[in-house]
Amino acid sequence: MTGLQVSNSREKLVVVGAGMAATRFVEELTSRAPNAYDILVVGEEPQLAYNRVLLSSVLAGDLSVDDIELKPRHWWRAPGVSALSGCKAVEIDAAARRVVLDNGASVDYSKVVLATGSHAVRLPIEGADLPGVHTFRDVQDVEALSRLEGKGARAVVIGGGLLGLEAAYGLARRGVDVTLAHVMDRLMERQLDAAAADILRRLVEEKGVRVLLNANTARINGAGRVEGVEFADGRTIPADVVIFAVGIRPNADLARQAGLDVGRGAIVDDGLETSEAGVFAIGECAEHRGVCYGLVEPAYEQGRVLAMRLAGQNASYGGSVVSTNLKVSGVRVFSAGDYLGDDDSRRIVCQDPRMGIYRKLVMRGDRLVGAILVGDTNGAADFLDLIRSGADISSMRDELMFGAPVQKAA
């Protein structure tokens, strides 16, 4: 295979997928076992790996595609590492231990890691395939949307989760008239409670995004291209472009073709190994204990654990505490753990809607089990550490709400 320098003393490791999970995994593995593997990373996109979290900043014009590259080009040419961009793996022959590429070439492996990520979902509604309908998932999506400028341009973003908010904010920054339509009764319902979501909605609207809640999209209208969006209650909004941001689906086709056990994603054990020996999966394409994580941090945790295992260390992945700590549409938002709580939980809430600040901590006994911070995310990383560790917070309970927690000496 051109570009791959193979040493007789190194194992051949093929990583299918060149996104954030794959990059972190390769970084971890090469730092732990720099001479153990010849690594080939196969990426379908023509670009080098980039930070998808920052796509909205590219759409807004604040950053370029080059600015969000995860690693410089020379990093992918380090000893023992090669990368193929714009090349798709179409088959895994597990019996022959071979990966077949769409250009007809094949690569032998001793181990293979699936990091194929996920793809954006389009609603199965009339008009979903009209010209002017986009998703918001990769650089190609952003490049297409970047051609839409202000001067009366109208966009409807369908979906009020993280991706929808980011797409709407990026377009609003370009001067586009943006309506965000969400089927649920609040934004980011998987990360925020009703009070926090209401503050976020108001802050987002102040930044130029019109928000419609309880808006069930029925069809996209247009003769030859997008002209408007119609909702189940009969409302219609004119639009020049529509962006679906209604969720993601794991890219598990390659795993399924290879005969691996697949649920929503490729099913892995606590060692991140699939049902086929020597075939592993990490990130959004992996399903662990019935869960497919659609977030970056669990993918990084999985990549670190797998790197440790392939470097000969004892490591096991037991699942992740889901958290969000981002600047969403220009608003700082943090959410982690059981942010709703139950009958046995104690909730402490501090809010100032006028200032756009909301802080909520959920405790069970002497443990912090969940938190939401909007506007002021001071202490977020420390709260996440406390939630993950299950540490006793009885000595710091009084100060928790007003800043970063300080653990007192025993």
Phi and psi in degrees as a GROMACS rama.xvg file:
@    title "Ramachandran Plot"
@    xaxis  label "Phi"
@    yaxis  label "Psi"
@TYPE xy
-64.4101  139.77  THR-2
89.4003  -11.0529  GLY-3
-109.514  112.764  LEU-4
-90.1343  113.04  GLN-5
-103.735  128.44  VAL-6
-103.812  141.329  SER-7
-62.6393  -24.2712  ASN-8
-90.1255  -6.02967  SER-9
-105.85  145.883  ARG-10
-77.0841  149.157  GLU-11
-90.4622  117.445  LYS-12
-118.563  122.501  LEU-13
-108.653  127.717  VAL-14
-107.521  117.403  VAL-15
-95.9488  110.554  VAL-16
117.406  136.12  GLY-17
-130.194  43.1542  ALA-18
-98.9987  -153.142  GLY-19
-68.8988  -40.3447  MET-20
-64.5909  -45.4543  ALA-21
-62.6834  -42.9121  ALA-22
-63.1871  -45.9915  THR-23
-63.4288  -41.045  ARG-24
-60.7238  -47.7412  PHE-25
-62.6264  -40.8401  VAL-26
-61.1453  -45.4992  GLU-27
-64.5673  -43.6161  GLU-28
-68.7214  -43.3537  LEU-29
-68.6404  -26.0588  THR-30
-78.5588  -27.9579  SER-31
-90.8802  -34.1898  ARG-32
-139.991  71.5069  ALA-33
-65.3294  -19.3861  PRO-34
-117.349  12.411  ASN-35
-89.1416  -29.1754  ALA-36
-134.083  146.652  TYR-37
-94.5402  115.297  ASP-38
-106.616  125.966  ILE-39
-114.751  122.55  LEU-40
-103.984  122.33  VAL-41
-107.525  116.005  VAL-42
-119.048  132.379  GLY-43
-73.1195  -34.5058  GLU-44
-75.4081  148.434  GLU-45
-71.3789  -20.7666  PRO-46
-83.0285  156.881  GLN-47
-67.0898  164.012  LEU-48
-55.6211  137.288  ALA-49
-137.178  167.316  TYR-50
-87.1667  103.941  ASN-51
-64.5023  -26.5859  ARG-52
-60.4851  -26.8981  VAL-53
-96.9788  10.6101  LEU-54
-60.8578  -34.4636  LEU-55
-65.1642  -31.7846  SER-56
-69.6477  -32.756  SER-57
-68.7167  -43.5231  VAL-58
-61.1464  -38.8922  LEU-59
-72.3211  -15.691  ALA-60
91.2656  6.51593  GLY-61
-79.5045  -28.5213  ASP-62
-132.547  159.168  LEU-63
-100.441  169.005  SER-64
-60.5417  -38.7308  VAL-65
-61.7485  -32.9234  ASP-66
-65.9162  -25.611  ASP-67
-102.43  8.84734  ILE-68
-61.9446  136.961  GLU-69
-74.7053  -38.3225  LEU-70
-138.582  146.862  LYS-71
-69.0344  161.484  PRO-72
-56.9635  -38.5432  ARG-73
-66.9301  -24.3519  HIS-74
-62.6446  -34.1385  TRP-75
-79.1456  -0.397011  TRP-76
-112.841  14.485  ARG-77
-64.3835  156.412  ALA-78
-53.0054  128.731  PRO-79
85.6214  1.12014  GLY-80
-127.872  130.922  VAL-81
-135.704  154.397  SER-82
-135.737  138.048  ALA-83
-115.894  114.876  LEU-84
-100.185  153.193  SER-85
66.005  31.0719  GLY-86
-135.708  129.811  CYS-87
-107.926  133.199  LYS-88
-79.5196  125.884  ALA-89
-112.752  -11.5621  VAL-90
-157.793  140.237  GLU-91
-114.998  118.346  ILE-92
-97.3564  92.7388  ASP-93
-66.3553  -33.5769  ALA-94
-65.3991  -41.65  ALA-95
-89.9833  -5.77917  ALA-96
52.076  63.4417  ARG-97
-143.54  138.811  ARG-98
-107.532  127.591  VAL-99
-100.734  134.706  VAL-100
-104.036  161.612  LEU-101
-71.9479  -10.3015  ASP-102
-90.4918  5.9935  ASN-103
93.6166  -13.5705  GLY-104
-77.9069  164.971  ALA-105
-138.478  154.667  SER-106
-129.83  127.127  VAL-107
-78.8021  152.606  ASP-108
-145.056  157.234  TYR-109
-99.8821  -29.1792  SER-110
-142.389  149.828  LYS-111
-135.46  140.954  VAL-112
-118.569  122.259  VAL-113
-88.0095  121.315  LEU-114
-136.359  51.5574  ALA-115
-82.5842  -2.32441  THR-116
68.3897  -140.894  GLY-117
-148.932  172.272  SER-118
-128.067  157.028  HIS-119
-73.3632  143.153  ALA-120
-89.8297  138.305  VAL-121
-109.175  135.028  ARG-122
-64.4289  138.144  LEU-123
-81.2487  68.4641  PRO-124
-123.641  162.935  ILE-125
-60.9553  134.285  GLU-126
88.5455  0.309778  GLY-127
-65.5022  -20.3459  ALA-128
-102.636  9.24263  ASP-129
-65.4804  147.372  LEU-130
-56.597  136.996  PRO-131
101.162  -4.476  GLY-132
-99.8105  126.948  VAL-133
-129.96  168.527  HIS-134
-112.258  177.292  THR-135
-134.306  88.5616  PHE-136
-139.773  -32.4558  ARG-137
-141.941  -178.908  ASP-138
-61.6136  -37.097  VAL-139
-62.6491  -38.9795  GLN-140
-61.437  -45.0183  ASP-141
-64.9431  -41.0108  VAL-142
-62.642  -39.0547  GLU-143
-65.9474  -43.4509  ALA-144
-71.9524  -26.9363  LEU-145
-66.8267  -18.3719  SER-146
-77.5209  -9.59017  ARG-147
-90.8671  114.031  LEU-148
-109.223  -176.918  GLU-149
-69.0564  -132.378  GLY-150
55.1202  47.638  LYS-151
91.5254  -1.77197  GLY-152
-64.2284  137.558  ALA-153
-122.819  130.743  ARG-154
-128.155  142.935  ALA-155
-118.573  121.433  VAL-156
-100.499  124.079  VAL-157
-101.418  113.065  ILE-158
125.362  122.465  GLY-159
-108.51  28.1825  GLY-160
-88.1718  -164.329  GLY-161
-59.3474  -48.2129  LEU-162
-63.4433  -41.7724  LEU-163
-63.0297  -44.091  GLY-164
-62.8934  -40.0969  LEU-165
-68.4465  -41.4909  GLU-166
-62.8613  -44.2012  ALA-167
-62.7409  -42.8212  ALA-168
-65.9408  -42.9851  TYR-169
-60.9491  -42.5546  GLY-170
-68.0459  -40.2095  LEU-171
-60.8547  -37.0702  ALA-172
-65.0265  -23.8164  ARG-173
-86.1295  0.199649  ARG-174
90.0318  10.6276  GLY-175
-81.257  143.112  VAL-176
-76.7095  112.439  ASP-177
-117.835  130.853  VAL-178
-116.088  128.679  THR-179
-104.631  119.731  LEU-180
-110.776  124.932  ALA-181
-127.464  134.076  HIS-182
-72.2371  -23.8741  VAL-183
-86.3726  176.564  MET-184
-87.9784  -2.66161  ASP-185
-154.946  157.099  ARG-186
-73.3264  150.835  LEU-187
45.1628  50.8377  MET-188
-64.0448  -18.3706  GLU-189
-83.0558  -13.0054  ARG-190
-119.855  -18.492  GLN-191
-128.426  149.896  LEU-192
-84.134  178.785  ASP-193
-62.8093  -41.8117  ALA-194
-66.5685  -44.098  ALA-195
-65.486  -41.4479  ALA-196
-64.4473  -34.5505  ALA-197
-67.8277  -38.5511  ASP-198
-65.8072  -42.6433  ILE-199
-61.2094  -42.6403  LEU-200
-58.1539  -45.878  ARG-201
-64.4263  -41.6857  ARG-202
-65.8806  -38.4676  LEU-203
-65.5292  -41.5347  VAL-204
-64.4261  -33.8731  GLU-205
-65.144  -20.7889  GLU-206
-93.5402  10.1826  LYS-207
99.018  13.0249  GLY-208
-108.087  122.418  VAL-209
-79.4285  129.576  ARG-210
-113.521  126.788  VAL-211
-114.607  121.163  LEU-212
-103.099  163.786  LEU-213
52.547  38.113  ASN-214
-108.958  100.174  ALA-215
-91.3569  108.962  ASN-216
-68.9917  125.016  THR-217
-98.1376  -41.2716  ALA-218
-163.931  162.185  ARG-219
-110.439  122.724  ILE-220
-94.4095  150.919  ASN-221
161.879  147.827  GLY-222
-107.849  92.7962  ALA-223
93.8669  -25.3229  GLY-224
-161.466  173.885  ARG-225
-61.4882  133.464  VAL-226
-126.924  -23.5307  GLU-227
-176.838  169.782  GLY-228
-121.456  131.752  VAL-229
-112.188  135.63  GLU-230
-104.862  165.053  PHE-231
-62.6819  -26.0858  ALA-232
-86.2557  4.65572  ASP-233
98.6128  -12.6545  GLY-234
-65.8686  146.163  ARG-235
-132.556  135.807  THR-236
-120.657  127.189  ILE-237
-67.2862  145.256  PRO-238
-154.674  143.395  ALA-239
-95.4662  -21.2042  ASP-240
-149.511  146.078  VAL-241
-126.523  135.324  VAL-242
-118.849  120.424  ILE-243
-81.8936  124.8  PHE-244
-138.53  57.3967  ALA-245
-106.516  12.8403  VAL-246
130.846  175.752  GLY-247
-128.717  158.706  ILE-248
-129.421  130.919  ARG-249
-56.3607  139.645  PRO-250
-82.2278  87.7906  ASN-251
-110.702  8.9557  ALA-252
-61.1467  -41.7625  ASP-253
-65.6157  -40.686  LEU-254
-64.488  -40.49  ALA-255
-65.4138  -42.892  ARG-256
-61.0752  -34.7422  GLN-257
-78.7014  -2.06917  ALA-258
81.6327  16.8709  GLY-259
-75.5303  157.46  LEU-260
-68.64  124.432  ASP-261
-131.944  130.487  VAL-262
-103.992  -110.547  GLY-263
-74.7028  -36.6448  ARG-264
-128.848  -175.536  GLY-265
-69.4259  120.737  ALA-266
-75.3185  127.192  ILE-267
-123.704  156.947  VAL-268
-92.4266  -169.7  ASP-269
-69.54  -9.92137  ASP-270
-97.5198  7.69588  GLY-271
65.3016  20.6594  LEU-272
-94.8144  140.863  GLU-273
-81.3987  -170.48  THR-274
-70.9074  -10.0433  SER-275
-107.647  123.161  GLU-276
-57.102  135.623  ALA-277
84.5894  -2.62663  GLY-278
-113.349  122.368  VAL-279
-119.345  163.436  PHE-280
-145.325  140.675  ALA-281
-139.876  160.544  ILE-282
81.715  -153.469  GLY-283
-68.1199  -18.9042  GLU-284
-85.7849  -7.06924  CYS-285
-98.1548  142.126  ALA-286
-117.501  117.158  GLU-287
-119.861  121.19  HIS-288
51.6665  41.7153  ARG-289
81.1979  4.87488  GLY-290
-119.369  131.587  VAL-291
-106.952  115.12  CYS-292
-86.2332  126.864  TYR-293
-100.359  30.2515  GLY-294
-126.615  161.224  LEU-295
-72.1165  -45.8095  VAL-296
-60.6303  -45.1115  GLU-297
-59.2041  -36.9063  PRO-298
-63.0627  -41.1156  ALA-299
-64.8743  -41.5148  TYR-300
-62.0018  -43.8995  GLU-301
-62.8742  -42.7933  GLN-302
-60.9846  -40.0161  GLY-303
-66.6943  -44.7512  ARG-304
-63.1029  -44.907  VAL-305
-64.7096  -39.8808  LEU-306
-60.8896  -41.9969  ALA-307
-61.6266  -43.9741  MET-308
-65.4523  -43.4711  ARG-309
-72.8529  -16.3808  LEU-310
-88.7098  2.4812  ALA-311
91.6293  9.40317  GLY-312
-93.8724  159.427  GLN-313
-87.3642  113.384  ASN-314
-149.674  150.629  ALA-315
-145.504  141.703  SER-316
-102.006  119.459  TYR-317
-106.862  9.825  GLY-318
108.289  168.734  GLY-319
-123.998  146.969  SER-320
-80.9682  114.859  VAL-321
-71.3846  130.869  VAL-322
-143.104  154.956  SER-323
-128.998  125.386  THR-324
-141.588  86.4412  ASN-325
-142.069  168.025  LEU-326
-97.4322  102.3  LYS-327
-96.4138  115.015  VAL-328
51.287  40.537  SER-329
81.5743  3.23465  GLY-330
-115.675  130.231  VAL-331
-70.9601  127.123  ARG-332
-137.257  131.416  VAL-333
-131.855  136.273  PHE-334
-148.511  137.21  SER-335
-156.103  149.469  ALA-336
67.505  -151.73  GLY-337
-85.5634  82.3682  ASP-338
-77.2282  -12.379  TYR-339
-91.668  -40.0649  LEU-340
78.8086  -179.199  GLY-341
-137.043  -167.619  ASP-342
-64.0905  -23.2195  ASP-343
-91.8382  3.70803  ASP-344
-96.2314  153.914  SER-345
-111.861  132.223  ARG-346
-115.942  131.762  ARG-347
-116.756  122.99  ILE-348
-125.675  132.561  VAL-349
-129.089  121.763  CYS-350
-142.764  147.456  GLN-351
-138.065  85.9201  ASP-352
-56.408  -33.8304  PRO-353
-64.9631  -34.7311  ARG-354
-91.3503  -4.73187  MET-355
72.8109  36.0776  GLY-356
-121.9  133.774  ILE-357
-144.716  127.361  TYR-358
-133.342  125.172  ARG-359
-135.521  130.189  LYS-360
-120.133  137.929  LEU-361
-117.18  123.392  VAL-362
-121.025  145.317  MET-363
-128.895  109.742  ARG-364
66.5167  -127.603  GLY-365
-104.416  26.3504  ASP-366
-121.262  142.844  ARG-367
-85.8467  122.958  LEU-368
-113.98  -14.1248  VAL-369
-163.734  158.662  GLY-370
-158.314  147.959  ALA-371
-133.191  131.108  ILE-372
-131.351  126.762  LEU-373
-127.216  133.374  VAL-374
86.3453  -58.6692  GLY-375
-114.411  106.529  ASP-376
-106.504  25.573  THR-377
-58.3578  129.08  ASN-378
88.1545  4.06016  GLY-379
-57.3658  -46.6617  ALA-380
-63.0175  -37.306  ALA-381
-69.752  -38.3365  ASP-382
-61.9884  -41.9893  PHE-383
-62.8855  -40.6794  LEU-384
-61.4002  -41.3682  ASP-385
-65.4685  -40.2384  LEU-386
-65.1854  -44.6033  ILE-387
-67.6583  -38.674  ARG-388
-81.773  -22.9452  SER-389
68.4696  26.1673  GLY-390
-66.0018  153.768  ALA-391
-72.1294  122.562  ASP-392
-107.851  11.1301  ILE-393
-59.6285  -30.8689  SER-394
-80.64  -10.4723  SER-395
-124.474  11.2275  MET-396
-56.1984  -41.5385  ARG-397
-66.817  -30.7211  ASP-398
-97.9344  -6.10369  GLU-399
-56.1625  -42.1629  LEU-400
-70.018  -24.2208  MET-401
-106.213  11.6587  PHE-402
167.096  -168.404  GLY-403
-65.6534  132.837  ALA-404
-67.3917  140.872  PRO-405
-116.525  117.956  VAL-406
-79.8911  125.917  GLN-407
-88.7983  146.89  LYS-408
-65.6843  144.306  ALA-409
